[in-house]
Amino acid sequence: MSWKVRRTHKISLVSVLLILFVAIGQQQGWFEQAGKGVLTNQPGLYTINHFVDGDTIAVHMNGTSETIRFIGIDTPETHKPNTPVQCYGPAAAAYTQARIKAAGSKVRLVSDSLSTNRDRYNRLLRYVYLPDGTDLNQQIVANGYGFYYPYFPFSKKAQFKADEQAAVSAHKGLWGSCKPTPTDDGGYKMDEPVS
């Protein structure tokens, strides 16, 4: 057999094997999730270890529990030392927990090149995505469960600020239930609930 005939024979065999693989894959449903944008079976999803509050969770990572602080947002406090439970804090914590649990208690974590890797409490700073691709950090601000956090650089700052302004205008969440007071540095101090 000449060299050209053997090469053509190899190409034909590879083509047949590829077609066979695709046919079996379709029959077995291997490719069904590919077009749906669902990330549940992809690497990089972490299982929740426990919930801390509206802007902090803990996940199982590399055999240990790792605390994750959501980049670019702040929710009212629920258990900060020497700080009373703040208006809408329990609602924000419940919202975060409900959204993650409804998504199967798994999240995708994404760092930001403008942000530091960890904060002063050694928590990982990350955007938290649900398996369907929803940016939970953004949703918390857009739905009025928290503030955009202007104090440190992050790449989604303009988007989060716009989401906050839209939530304020619509009196969503804490913006209709509480009296956040603007601070000189662009953030907010949480005051008492609206009476």
Beta strands, then each sheet from edge to edge (+ up, - down):
strand 1: 45-53
strand 2: 56-61
strand 3: 64-70
strand 4: 73-74
strand 5: 106-110
strand 6: 124-129
strand 7: 147-148
strand 8: 181-182
strand 9: 188-189
sheet 1: 1+ 2- 3+ 6+ 5- 1+
sheet 2: 4+ 7-
sheet 3: 8+ 9-
end
